[in-house]
Amino acid sequence: MATQSLPYVTPEQYLEYDRNAEYKNEYYYGEIVCMAGGKPQHSLIAVNTSAELRDRLSGGSCRVYNSDLRVCLNKKISYVYPDVTVVCGPLNFVDDLEDTITNPKIAVEVLSPSTRNRDLGEKARLYWDVPSLSDLIFVEQDSIGIEHWHRASDSDWRRIVIKEPDGILKIASLNCEIPVSQLYLGAELPAVE
């Protein structure tokens, strides 16, 4: 969740600041955005998603990372902390400090009221320009809802929306399927009418 912004800084200034900060910060077009912790529901859904992906990818070349992994979407414009990141093959780093990657395959963002507009707007557009990214998945935290974007070609993304608790999230690029109910396991959601 975003809490406050600082004045314009360069990407290099941002990286130095964030590497020494007590809290995580994202970077958009010269602005450092301090991130606050999410609600328990947000955390639960992120952990469930990580666990489901890890279980399906174990033994292969893909690895699942939590929200502590900084991802560079564009070296001059944006650095973010997805709730869940999948990387297949070796990690490609932005510099010699090896704490920021440039090659996510899958990014998952659990939507919060305070970050929703940025996540679904400008942040999504920045994700789509990352050459290694095959899937971008947004998961609602207060109701069942998944917006799954997958790369159909170099410049074309397709969107699938799942709102049914018995739906299946199909990630073709990883050859896996995840029941939506598993992502929301233990979550307190309003009754469906």
Rosetta constraint file for C-alpha pairs under 8 A:
AtomPair CA 1 CA 35 HARMONIC 5.27 0.50
AtomPair CA 1 CA 36 HARMONIC 4.99 0.50
AtomPair CA 1 CA 37 HARMONIC 6.46 0.50
AtomPair CA 1 CA 38 HARMONIC 6.27 0.50
AtomPair CA 1 CA 112 HARMONIC 6.75 0.50
AtomPair CA 1 CA 114 HARMONIC 5.70 0.50
AtomPair CA 1 CA 115 HARMONIC 5.75 0.50
AtomPair CA 2 CA 33 HARMONIC 6.22 0.50
AtomPair CA 2 CA 34 HARMONIC 5.78 0.50
AtomPair CA 2 CA 35 HARMONIC 4.76 0.50
AtomPair CA 2 CA 36 HARMONIC 6.09 0.50
AtomPair CA 2 CA 114 HARMONIC 6.46 0.50
AtomPair CA 2 CA 115 HARMONIC 6.46 0.50
AtomPair CA 3 CA 33 HARMONIC 7.22 0.50
AtomPair CA 3 CA 34 HARMONIC 5.73 0.50
AtomPair CA 3 CA 35 HARMONIC 6.06 0.50
AtomPair CA 3 CA 36 HARMONIC 6.25 0.50
AtomPair CA 4 CA 33 HARMONIC 6.01 0.50
AtomPair CA 4 CA 34 HARMONIC 5.68 0.50
AtomPair CA 5 CA 31 HARMONIC 6.56 0.50
AtomPair CA 5 CA 32 HARMONIC 5.65 0.50
AtomPair CA 5 CA 33 HARMONIC 4.82 0.50
AtomPair CA 5 CA 34 HARMONIC 6.45 0.50
AtomPair CA 6 CA 31 HARMONIC 6.20 0.50
AtomPair CA 6 CA 32 HARMONIC 5.48 0.50
AtomPair CA 6 CA 33 HARMONIC 6.93 0.50
AtomPair CA 7 CA 30 HARMONIC 7.78 0.50
AtomPair CA 7 CA 31 HARMONIC 6.22 0.50
AtomPair CA 7 CA 32 HARMONIC 7.41 0.50
AtomPair CA 8 CA 30 HARMONIC 4.68 0.50
AtomPair CA 8 CA 31 HARMONIC 5.13 0.50
AtomPair CA 8 CA 32 HARMONIC 7.51 0.50
AtomPair CA 9 CA 13 HARMONIC 5.87 0.50
AtomPair CA 9 CA 14 HARMONIC 6.32 0.50
AtomPair CA 9 CA 30 HARMONIC 4.93 0.50
AtomPair CA 9 CA 31 HARMONIC 6.36 0.50
AtomPair CA 9 CA 32 HARMONIC 7.44 0.50
AtomPair CA 10 CA 14 HARMONIC 6.20 0.50
AtomPair CA 10 CA 30 HARMONIC 5.79 0.50
AtomPair CA 10 CA 76 HARMONIC 7.86 0.50
AtomPair CA 11 CA 15 HARMONIC 6.21 0.50
AtomPair CA 11 CA 27 HARMONIC 7.68 0.50
AtomPair CA 11 CA 30 HARMONIC 6.94 0.50
AtomPair CA 11 CA 75 HARMONIC 7.06 0.50
AtomPair CA 11 CA 76 HARMONIC 5.98 0.50
AtomPair CA 11 CA 77 HARMONIC 7.30 0.50
AtomPair CA 12 CA 16 HARMONIC 6.29 0.50
AtomPair CA 13 CA 17 HARMONIC 6.05 0.50
AtomPair CA 14 CA 18 HARMONIC 5.93 0.50
AtomPair CA 14 CA 27 HARMONIC 6.97 0.50
AtomPair CA 14 CA 32 HARMONIC 6.72 0.50
AtomPair CA 15 CA 19 HARMONIC 5.92 0.50
AtomPair CA 16 CA 20 HARMONIC 6.49 0.50
AtomPair CA 17 CA 21 HARMONIC 5.99 0.50
AtomPair CA 18 CA 23 HARMONIC 7.75 0.50
AtomPair CA 18 CA 24 HARMONIC 6.50 0.50
AtomPair CA 18 CA 25 HARMONIC 5.98 0.50
AtomPair CA 23 CA 34 HARMONIC 7.17 0.50
AtomPair CA 23 CA 35 HARMONIC 6.90 0.50
AtomPair CA 23 CA 36 HARMONIC 7.62 0.50
AtomPair CA 24 CA 34 HARMONIC 6.36 0.50
AtomPair CA 24 CA 35 HARMONIC 5.64 0.50
AtomPair CA 24 CA 36 HARMONIC 7.83 0.50
AtomPair CA 24 CA 81 HARMONIC 7.96 0.50
AtomPair CA 25 CA 32 HARMONIC 6.29 0.50
AtomPair CA 25 CA 33 HARMONIC 5.39 0.50
AtomPair CA 25 CA 34 HARMONIC 4.37 0.50
AtomPair CA 25 CA 35 HARMONIC 5.37 0.50
AtomPair CA 25 CA 80 HARMONIC 7.70 0.50
AtomPair CA 26 CA 32 HARMONIC 5.83 0.50
AtomPair CA 26 CA 33 HARMONIC 5.11 0.50
AtomPair CA 26 CA 34 HARMONIC 6.49 0.50
AtomPair CA 26 CA 35 HARMONIC 7.09 0.50
AtomPair CA 26 CA 78 HARMONIC 7.47 0.50
AtomPair CA 26 CA 79 HARMONIC 5.58 0.50
AtomPair CA 26 CA 80 HARMONIC 4.87 0.50
AtomPair CA 26 CA 81 HARMONIC 6.82 0.50
AtomPair CA 27 CA 31 HARMONIC 5.60 0.50
AtomPair CA 27 CA 32 HARMONIC 4.74 0.50
AtomPair CA 27 CA 33 HARMONIC 6.05 0.50
AtomPair CA 27 CA 77 HARMONIC 7.22 0.50
AtomPair CA 27 CA 78 HARMONIC 5.03 0.50
AtomPair CA 27 CA 79 HARMONIC 4.99 0.50
AtomPair CA 27 CA 80 HARMONIC 6.58 0.50
AtomPair CA 28 CA 32 HARMONIC 6.68 0.50
AtomPair CA 28 CA 33 HARMONIC 7.59 0.50
AtomPair CA 28 CA 77 HARMONIC 5.66 0.50
AtomPair CA 28 CA 78 HARMONIC 4.71 0.50
AtomPair CA 28 CA 79 HARMONIC 6.99 0.50
AtomPair CA 29 CA 76 HARMONIC 7.55 0.50
AtomPair CA 29 CA 77 HARMONIC 4.72 0.50
AtomPair CA 29 CA 78 HARMONIC 6.44 0.50
AtomPair CA 30 CA 77 HARMONIC 6.94 0.50
AtomPair CA 38 CA 42 HARMONIC 5.73 0.50
AtomPair CA 38 CA 43 HARMONIC 6.42 0.50
AtomPair CA 38 CA 112 HARMONIC 7.74 0.50
AtomPair CA 39 CA 43 HARMONIC 6.47 0.50
AtomPair CA 40 CA 44 HARMONIC 6.07 0.50
AtomPair CA 41 CA 45 HARMONIC 6.23 0.50
AtomPair CA 41 CA 141 HARMONIC 6.37 0.50
AtomPair CA 41 CA 142 HARMONIC 7.78 0.50
AtomPair CA 41 CA 187 HARMONIC 6.13 0.50
AtomPair CA 41 CA 188 HARMONIC 7.48 0.50
AtomPair CA 42 CA 46 HARMONIC 6.26 0.50
AtomPair CA 42 CA 110 HARMONIC 6.33 0.50
AtomPair CA 42 CA 111 HARMONIC 7.78 0.50
AtomPair CA 42 CA 112 HARMONIC 7.47 0.50
AtomPair CA 42 CA 141 HARMONIC 5.69 0.50
AtomPair CA 43 CA 47 HARMONIC 6.15 0.50
AtomPair CA 44 CA 48 HARMONIC 6.07 0.50
AtomPair CA 44 CA 184 HARMONIC 7.88 0.50
AtomPair CA 44 CA 186 HARMONIC 7.73 0.50
AtomPair CA 44 CA 187 HARMONIC 7.09 0.50
AtomPair CA 45 CA 49 HARMONIC 6.06 0.50
AtomPair CA 45 CA 110 HARMONIC 7.27 0.50
AtomPair CA 45 CA 141 HARMONIC 7.10 0.50
AtomPair CA 45 CA 183 HARMONIC 5.76 0.50
AtomPair CA 45 CA 184 HARMONIC 5.85 0.50
AtomPair CA 45 CA 185 HARMONIC 7.74 0.50
AtomPair CA 45 CA 187 HARMONIC 7.36 0.50
AtomPair CA 46 CA 50 HARMONIC 6.17 0.50
AtomPair CA 46 CA 83 HARMONIC 6.05 0.50
AtomPair CA 46 CA 84 HARMONIC 6.66 0.50
AtomPair CA 46 CA 110 HARMONIC 6.61 0.50
AtomPair CA 46 CA 183 HARMONIC 7.95 0.50
AtomPair CA 47 CA 51 HARMONIC 6.07 0.50
AtomPair CA 48 CA 52 HARMONIC 6.13 0.50
AtomPair CA 48 CA 182 HARMONIC 6.83 0.50
AtomPair CA 48 CA 183 HARMONIC 5.15 0.50
AtomPair CA 48 CA 184 HARMONIC 7.15 0.50
AtomPair CA 48 CA 185 HARMONIC 7.12 0.50
AtomPair CA 49 CA 53 HARMONIC 6.19 0.50
AtomPair CA 49 CA 84 HARMONIC 7.49 0.50
AtomPair CA 49 CA 182 HARMONIC 7.84 0.50
AtomPair CA 49 CA 183 HARMONIC 5.35 0.50
AtomPair CA 50 CA 54 HARMONIC 5.98 0.50
AtomPair CA 50 CA 64 HARMONIC 6.49 0.50
AtomPair CA 50 CA 65 HARMONIC 7.45 0.50
AtomPair CA 50 CA 66 HARMONIC 7.17 0.50
AtomPair CA 50 CA 84 HARMONIC 6.23 0.50
AtomPair CA 51 CA 55 HARMONIC 6.02 0.50
AtomPair CA 52 CA 56 HARMONIC 6.38 0.50
AtomPair CA 52 CA 178 HARMONIC 6.92 0.50
AtomPair CA 52 CA 182 HARMONIC 7.43 0.50
AtomPair CA 52 CA 183 HARMONIC 7.54 0.50
AtomPair CA 53 CA 57 HARMONIC 6.07 0.50
AtomPair CA 53 CA 64 HARMONIC 6.94 0.50
AtomPair CA 53 CA 178 HARMONIC 7.99 0.50
AtomPair CA 54 CA 58 HARMONIC 5.81 0.50
AtomPair CA 54 CA 63 HARMONIC 7.08 0.50
AtomPair CA 54 CA 64 HARMONIC 5.91 0.50
AtomPair CA 56 CA 176 HARMONIC 6.69 0.50
AtomPair CA 57 CA 61 HARMONIC 8.00 0.50
AtomPair CA 57 CA 62 HARMONIC 6.26 0.50
AtomPair CA 57 CA 63 HARMONIC 7.15 0.50
AtomPair CA 57 CA 174 HARMONIC 7.87 0.50
AtomPair CA 58 CA 62 HARMONIC 7.68 0.50
AtomPair CA 58 CA 63 HARMONIC 7.75 0.50
AtomPair CA 61 CA 88 HARMONIC 5.42 0.50
AtomPair CA 61 CA 89 HARMONIC 5.35 0.50
AtomPair CA 62 CA 86 HARMONIC 6.56 0.50
AtomPair CA 62 CA 87 HARMONIC 5.45 0.50
AtomPair CA 62 CA 88 HARMONIC 3.87 0.50
AtomPair CA 62 CA 89 HARMONIC 6.16 0.50
AtomPair CA 63 CA 86 HARMONIC 5.58 0.50
AtomPair CA 63 CA 87 HARMONIC 5.49 0.50
AtomPair CA 63 CA 88 HARMONIC 6.32 0.50
AtomPair CA 64 CA 84 HARMONIC 7.00 0.50
AtomPair CA 64 CA 85 HARMONIC 5.80 0.50
AtomPair CA 64 CA 86 HARMONIC 4.57 0.50
AtomPair CA 64 CA 87 HARMONIC 6.70 0.50
AtomPair CA 65 CA 69 HARMONIC 6.58 0.50
AtomPair CA 65 CA 84 HARMONIC 5.75 0.50
AtomPair CA 65 CA 85 HARMONIC 5.08 0.50
AtomPair CA 65 CA 86 HARMONIC 6.21 0.50
AtomPair CA 65 CA 87 HARMONIC 8.00 0.50
AtomPair CA 66 CA 82 HARMONIC 7.65 0.50
AtomPair CA 66 CA 83 HARMONIC 5.94 0.50
AtomPair CA 66 CA 84 HARMONIC 4.89 0.50
AtomPair CA 66 CA 85 HARMONIC 6.49 0.50
AtomPair CA 67 CA 81 HARMONIC 5.44 0.50
AtomPair CA 67 CA 82 HARMONIC 5.44 0.50
AtomPair CA 67 CA 83 HARMONIC 4.40 0.50
AtomPair CA 67 CA 84 HARMONIC 5.78 0.50
AtomPair CA 67 CA 85 HARMONIC 7.59 0.50
AtomPair CA 68 CA 81 HARMONIC 6.54 0.50
AtomPair CA 69 CA 81 HARMONIC 6.02 0.50
AtomPair CA 69 CA 82 HARMONIC 7.54 0.50
AtomPair CA 69 CA 85 HARMONIC 7.69 0.50
AtomPair CA 69 CA 99 HARMONIC 7.31 0.50
AtomPair CA 69 CA 100 HARMONIC 6.85 0.50
AtomPair CA 69 CA 101 HARMONIC 7.74 0.50
AtomPair CA 70 CA 79 HARMONIC 6.74 0.50
AtomPair CA 70 CA 80 HARMONIC 5.74 0.50
AtomPair CA 70 CA 81 HARMONIC 4.92 0.50
AtomPair CA 70 CA 82 HARMONIC 7.65 0.50
AtomPair CA 70 CA 99 HARMONIC 6.78 0.50
AtomPair CA 70 CA 100 HARMONIC 4.85 0.50
AtomPair CA 70 CA 101 HARMONIC 6.52 0.50
AtomPair CA 71 CA 79 HARMONIC 5.62 0.50
AtomPair CA 71 CA 80 HARMONIC 5.29 0.50
AtomPair CA 71 CA 81 HARMONIC 6.06 0.50
AtomPair CA 71 CA 82 HARMONIC 7.46 0.50
AtomPair CA 71 CA 100 HARMONIC 5.46 0.50
AtomPair CA 71 CA 101 HARMONIC 5.00 0.50
AtomPair CA 71 CA 102 HARMONIC 6.00 0.50
AtomPair CA 71 CA 103 HARMONIC 7.95 0.50
AtomPair CA 71 CA 104 HARMONIC 7.38 0.50
AtomPair CA 72 CA 78 HARMONIC 6.21 0.50
AtomPair CA 72 CA 79 HARMONIC 4.43 0.50
AtomPair CA 72 CA 80 HARMONIC 6.48 0.50
AtomPair CA 72 CA 94 HARMONIC 7.29 0.50
AtomPair CA 72 CA 100 HARMONIC 6.46 0.50
AtomPair CA 72 CA 101 HARMONIC 5.99 0.50
AtomPair CA 72 CA 102 HARMONIC 5.15 0.50
AtomPair CA 73 CA 77 HARMONIC 7.52 0.50
AtomPair CA 73 CA 78 HARMONIC 5.36 0.50
AtomPair CA 73 CA 79 HARMONIC 5.74 0.50
AtomPair CA 73 CA 80 HARMONIC 7.27 0.50
AtomPair CA 73 CA 102 HARMONIC 6.80 0.50
AtomPair CA 73 CA 126 HARMONIC 6.18 0.50
AtomPair CA 73 CA 127 HARMONIC 6.07 0.50
AtomPair CA 73 CA 129 HARMONIC 7.59 0.50
AtomPair CA 73 CA 130 HARMONIC 6.01 0.50
AtomPair CA 74 CA 78 HARMONIC 5.20 0.50
AtomPair CA 74 CA 79 HARMONIC 7.04 0.50
AtomPair CA 74 CA 126 HARMONIC 7.42 0.50
AtomPair CA 74 CA 130 HARMONIC 7.55 0.50
AtomPair CA 75 CA 79 HARMONIC 7.57 0.50
AtomPair CA 75 CA 94 HARMONIC 7.78 0.50
AtomPair CA 78 CA 126 HARMONIC 7.59 0.50
AtomPair CA 82 CA 107 HARMONIC 6.13 0.50
AtomPair CA 82 CA 108 HARMONIC 6.04 0.50
AtomPair CA 82 CA 109 HARMONIC 5.65 0.50
AtomPair CA 83 CA 107 HARMONIC 7.61 0.50
AtomPair CA 83 CA 108 HARMONIC 5.73 0.50
AtomPair CA 83 CA 109 HARMONIC 5.21 0.50
AtomPair CA 83 CA 110 HARMONIC 6.47 0.50
AtomPair CA 84 CA 106 HARMONIC 7.99 0.50
AtomPair CA 84 CA 107 HARMONIC 5.88 0.50
AtomPair CA 84 CA 108 HARMONIC 4.95 0.50
AtomPair CA 84 CA 109 HARMONIC 6.90 0.50
AtomPair CA 85 CA 104 HARMONIC 6.39 0.50
AtomPair CA 85 CA 105 HARMONIC 7.45 0.50
AtomPair CA 85 CA 106 HARMONIC 5.63 0.50
AtomPair CA 85 CA 107 HARMONIC 4.70 0.50
AtomPair CA 85 CA 108 HARMONIC 6.36 0.50
AtomPair CA 86 CA 104 HARMONIC 5.97 0.50
AtomPair CA 86 CA 105 HARMONIC 5.55 0.50
AtomPair CA 86 CA 106 HARMONIC 4.86 0.50
AtomPair CA 86 CA 107 HARMONIC 6.55 0.50
AtomPair CA 87 CA 91 HARMONIC 7.02 0.50
AtomPair CA 87 CA 103 HARMONIC 6.75 0.50
AtomPair CA 87 CA 104 HARMONIC 4.98 0.50
AtomPair CA 87 CA 105 HARMONIC 5.18 0.50
AtomPair CA 87 CA 106 HARMONIC 6.95 0.50
AtomPair CA 88 CA 104 HARMONIC 7.73 0.50
AtomPair CA 88 CA 105 HARMONIC 6.52 0.50
AtomPair CA 91 CA 101 HARMONIC 6.40 0.50
AtomPair CA 91 CA 102 HARMONIC 7.80 0.50
AtomPair CA 91 CA 103 HARMONIC 6.77 0.50
AtomPair CA 92 CA 101 HARMONIC 5.41 0.50
AtomPair CA 92 CA 102 HARMONIC 5.59 0.50
AtomPair CA 92 CA 103 HARMONIC 5.88 0.50
AtomPair CA 93 CA 98 HARMONIC 5.35 0.50
AtomPair CA 93 CA 99 HARMONIC 6.98 0.50
AtomPair CA 93 CA 100 HARMONIC 5.52 0.50
AtomPair CA 93 CA 101 HARMONIC 4.38 0.50
AtomPair CA 93 CA 102 HARMONIC 5.85 0.50
AtomPair CA 94 CA 98 HARMONIC 7.07 0.50
AtomPair CA 94 CA 99 HARMONIC 7.97 0.50
AtomPair CA 94 CA 100 HARMONIC 5.73 0.50
AtomPair CA 94 CA 101 HARMONIC 5.87 0.50
AtomPair CA 94 CA 102 HARMONIC 6.21 0.50
AtomPair CA 95 CA 100 HARMONIC 7.55 0.50
AtomPair CA 102 CA 130 HARMONIC 8.00 0.50
AtomPair CA 103 CA 130 HARMONIC 7.60 0.50
AtomPair CA 103 CA 131 HARMONIC 7.72 0.50
AtomPair CA 103 CA 132 HARMONIC 5.31 0.50
AtomPair CA 103 CA 133 HARMONIC 7.10 0.50
AtomPair CA 104 CA 132 HARMONIC 6.02 0.50
AtomPair CA 104 CA 133 HARMONIC 5.58 0.50
AtomPair CA 105 CA 132 HARMONIC 5.49 0.50
AtomPair CA 105 CA 133 HARMONIC 4.24 0.50
AtomPair CA 105 CA 134 HARMONIC 5.47 0.50
AtomPair CA 105 CA 135 HARMONIC 6.73 0.50
AtomPair CA 106 CA 133 HARMONIC 5.86 0.50
AtomPair CA 106 CA 134 HARMONIC 6.13 0.50
AtomPair CA 106 CA 135 HARMONIC 4.93 0.50
AtomPair CA 106 CA 136 HARMONIC 5.93 0.50
AtomPair CA 106 CA 137 HARMONIC 7.71 0.50
AtomPair CA 107 CA 133 HARMONIC 7.64 0.50
AtomPair CA 107 CA 135 HARMONIC 6.60 0.50
AtomPair CA 107 CA 136 HARMONIC 5.07 0.50
AtomPair CA 107 CA 137 HARMONIC 6.26 0.50
AtomPair CA 108 CA 136 HARMONIC 6.02 0.50
AtomPair CA 108 CA 137 HARMONIC 4.68 0.50
AtomPair CA 108 CA 138 HARMONIC 5.83 0.50
AtomPair CA 108 CA 139 HARMONIC 7.41 0.50
AtomPair CA 109 CA 119 HARMONIC 7.55 0.50
AtomPair CA 109 CA 136 HARMONIC 7.99 0.50
AtomPair CA 109 CA 137 HARMONIC 6.31 0.50
AtomPair CA 109 CA 138 HARMONIC 4.92 0.50
AtomPair CA 109 CA 139 HARMONIC 6.30 0.50
AtomPair CA 110 CA 138 HARMONIC 5.77 0.50
AtomPair CA 110 CA 139 HARMONIC 4.68 0.50
AtomPair CA 110 CA 140 HARMONIC 5.95 0.50
AtomPair CA 110 CA 141 HARMONIC 6.29 0.50
AtomPair CA 111 CA 115 HARMONIC 6.68 0.50
AtomPair CA 111 CA 116 HARMONIC 5.39 0.50
AtomPair CA 111 CA 119 HARMONIC 7.39 0.50
AtomPair CA 111 CA 138 HARMONIC 6.49 0.50
AtomPair CA 111 CA 139 HARMONIC 5.88 0.50
AtomPair CA 111 CA 140 HARMONIC 5.12 0.50
AtomPair CA 111 CA 141 HARMONIC 5.96 0.50
AtomPair CA 112 CA 116 HARMONIC 5.52 0.50
AtomPair CA 112 CA 140 HARMONIC 7.54 0.50
AtomPair CA 112 CA 141 HARMONIC 6.70 0.50
AtomPair CA 115 CA 119 HARMONIC 5.93 0.50
AtomPair CA 116 CA 120 HARMONIC 6.06 0.50
AtomPair CA 117 CA 121 HARMONIC 5.79 0.50
AtomPair CA 118 CA 122 HARMONIC 5.63 0.50
AtomPair CA 118 CA 123 HARMONIC 5.79 0.50
AtomPair CA 119 CA 123 HARMONIC 4.92 0.50
AtomPair CA 119 CA 124 HARMONIC 5.95 0.50
AtomPair CA 120 CA 124 HARMONIC 5.48 0.50
AtomPair CA 120 CA 138 HARMONIC 7.97 0.50
AtomPair CA 121 CA 125 HARMONIC 6.57 0.50
AtomPair CA 122 CA 126 HARMONIC 6.32 0.50
AtomPair CA 123 CA 127 HARMONIC 6.26 0.50
AtomPair CA 124 CA 128 HARMONIC 6.28 0.50
AtomPair CA 124 CA 136 HARMONIC 7.84 0.50
AtomPair CA 125 CA 129 HARMONIC 6.83 0.50
AtomPair CA 126 CA 130 HARMONIC 7.16 0.50
AtomPair CA 127 CA 133 HARMONIC 7.34 0.50
AtomPair CA 127 CA 136 HARMONIC 7.52 0.50
AtomPair CA 128 CA 133 HARMONIC 7.18 0.50
AtomPair CA 128 CA 157 HARMONIC 7.66 0.50
AtomPair CA 131 CA 154 HARMONIC 7.75 0.50
AtomPair CA 133 CA 151 HARMONIC 7.72 0.50
AtomPair CA 134 CA 150 HARMONIC 5.69 0.50
AtomPair CA 134 CA 151 HARMONIC 5.12 0.50
AtomPair CA 134 CA 173 HARMONIC 6.70 0.50
AtomPair CA 135 CA 148 HARMONIC 7.11 0.50
AtomPair CA 135 CA 149 HARMONIC 5.62 0.50
AtomPair CA 135 CA 150 HARMONIC 4.38 0.50
AtomPair CA 135 CA 151 HARMONIC 6.32 0.50
AtomPair CA 135 CA 171 HARMONIC 7.56 0.50
AtomPair CA 135 CA 173 HARMONIC 7.70 0.50
AtomPair CA 136 CA 148 HARMONIC 6.00 0.50
AtomPair CA 136 CA 149 HARMONIC 5.03 0.50
AtomPair CA 136 CA 150 HARMONIC 6.37 0.50
AtomPair CA 137 CA 146 HARMONIC 6.98 0.50
AtomPair CA 137 CA 147 HARMONIC 5.86 0.50
AtomPair CA 137 CA 148 HARMONIC 4.51 0.50
AtomPair CA 137 CA 149 HARMONIC 6.13 0.50
AtomPair CA 138 CA 146 HARMONIC 5.65 0.50
AtomPair CA 138 CA 147 HARMONIC 5.06 0.50
AtomPair CA 138 CA 148 HARMONIC 6.34 0.50
AtomPair CA 139 CA 144 HARMONIC 7.89 0.50
AtomPair CA 139 CA 145 HARMONIC 6.04 0.50
AtomPair CA 139 CA 146 HARMONIC 4.65 0.50
AtomPair CA 139 CA 147 HARMONIC 6.58 0.50
AtomPair CA 140 CA 144 HARMONIC 6.19 0.50
AtomPair CA 140 CA 145 HARMONIC 5.15 0.50
AtomPair CA 140 CA 146 HARMONIC 6.26 0.50
AtomPair CA 142 CA 189 HARMONIC 6.11 0.50
AtomPair CA 142 CA 190 HARMONIC 7.77 0.50
AtomPair CA 143 CA 189 HARMONIC 5.73 0.50
AtomPair CA 143 CA 190 HARMONIC 6.81 0.50
AtomPair CA 144 CA 162 HARMONIC 7.99 0.50
AtomPair CA 144 CA 163 HARMONIC 5.52 0.50
AtomPair CA 144 CA 164 HARMONIC 6.85 0.50
AtomPair CA 144 CA 165 HARMONIC 6.53 0.50
AtomPair CA 144 CA 184 HARMONIC 7.64 0.50
AtomPair CA 144 CA 189 HARMONIC 7.69 0.50
AtomPair CA 145 CA 161 HARMONIC 7.18 0.50
AtomPair CA 145 CA 162 HARMONIC 5.70 0.50
AtomPair CA 145 CA 163 HARMONIC 4.53 0.50
AtomPair CA 145 CA 164 HARMONIC 7.52 0.50
AtomPair CA 146 CA 161 HARMONIC 5.64 0.50
AtomPair CA 146 CA 162 HARMONIC 5.08 0.50
AtomPair CA 146 CA 163 HARMONIC 6.51 0.50
AtomPair CA 147 CA 159 HARMONIC 6.81 0.50
AtomPair CA 147 CA 160 HARMONIC 5.92 0.50
AtomPair CA 147 CA 161 HARMONIC 4.64 0.50
AtomPair CA 147 CA 162 HARMONIC 6.60 0.50
AtomPair CA 148 CA 159 HARMONIC 5.62 0.50
AtomPair CA 148 CA 160 HARMONIC 5.12 0.50
AtomPair CA 148 CA 161 HARMONIC 6.24 0.50
AtomPair CA 148 CA 169 HARMONIC 7.99 0.50
AtomPair CA 149 CA 157 HARMONIC 6.29 0.50
AtomPair CA 149 CA 158 HARMONIC 5.48 0.50
AtomPair CA 149 CA 159 HARMONIC 4.47 0.50
AtomPair CA 149 CA 160 HARMONIC 6.42 0.50
AtomPair CA 150 CA 157 HARMONIC 5.58 0.50
AtomPair CA 150 CA 158 HARMONIC 5.42 0.50
AtomPair CA 150 CA 159 HARMONIC 6.58 0.50
AtomPair CA 151 CA 155 HARMONIC 7.81 0.50
AtomPair CA 151 CA 156 HARMONIC 6.15 0.50
AtomPair CA 151 CA 157 HARMONIC 4.51 0.50
AtomPair CA 151 CA 158 HARMONIC 6.37 0.50
AtomPair CA 152 CA 156 HARMONIC 5.43 0.50
AtomPair CA 152 CA 157 HARMONIC 5.37 0.50
AtomPair CA 152 CA 158 HARMONIC 6.29 0.50
AtomPair CA 153 CA 157 HARMONIC 6.99 0.50
AtomPair CA 162 CA 167 HARMONIC 6.45 0.50
AtomPair CA 162 CA 168 HARMONIC 7.82 0.50
AtomPair CA 162 CA 169 HARMONIC 7.64 0.50
AtomPair CA 163 CA 167 HARMONIC 7.29 0.50
AtomPair CA 164 CA 180 HARMONIC 7.68 0.50
AtomPair CA 165 CA 180 HARMONIC 5.77 0.50
AtomPair CA 165 CA 181 HARMONIC 5.39 0.50
AtomPair CA 166 CA 179 HARMONIC 6.76 0.50
AtomPair CA 166 CA 180 HARMONIC 6.25 0.50
AtomPair CA 166 CA 181 HARMONIC 6.24 0.50
AtomPair CA 167 CA 179 HARMONIC 6.11 0.50
AtomPair CA 167 CA 180 HARMONIC 5.44 0.50
AtomPair CA 167 CA 181 HARMONIC 7.60 0.50
AtomPair CA 168 CA 177 HARMONIC 6.35 0.50
AtomPair CA 168 CA 178 HARMONIC 5.60 0.50
AtomPair CA 168 CA 179 HARMONIC 4.49 0.50
AtomPair CA 168 CA 180 HARMONIC 5.46 0.50
AtomPair CA 169 CA 177 HARMONIC 5.55 0.50
AtomPair CA 169 CA 178 HARMONIC 5.04 0.50
AtomPair CA 169 CA 179 HARMONIC 6.15 0.50
AtomPair CA 169 CA 180 HARMONIC 6.25 0.50
AtomPair CA 170 CA 175 HARMONIC 7.79 0.50
AtomPair CA 170 CA 176 HARMONIC 6.11 0.50
AtomPair CA 170 CA 177 HARMONIC 4.43 0.50
AtomPair CA 170 CA 178 HARMONIC 6.52 0.50
AtomPair CA 171 CA 175 HARMONIC 6.00 0.50
AtomPair CA 171 CA 176 HARMONIC 5.41 0.50
AtomPair CA 171 CA 177 HARMONIC 6.08 0.50
AtomPair CA 172 CA 176 HARMONIC 6.35 0.50
AtomPair CA 178 CA 182 HARMONIC 7.17 0.50
AtomPair CA 178 CA 183 HARMONIC 7.95 0.50
AtomPair CA 179 CA 183 HARMONIC 7.26 0.50
AtomPair CA 180 CA 184 HARMONIC 6.79 0.50
AtomPair CA 181 CA 185 HARMONIC 5.99 0.50
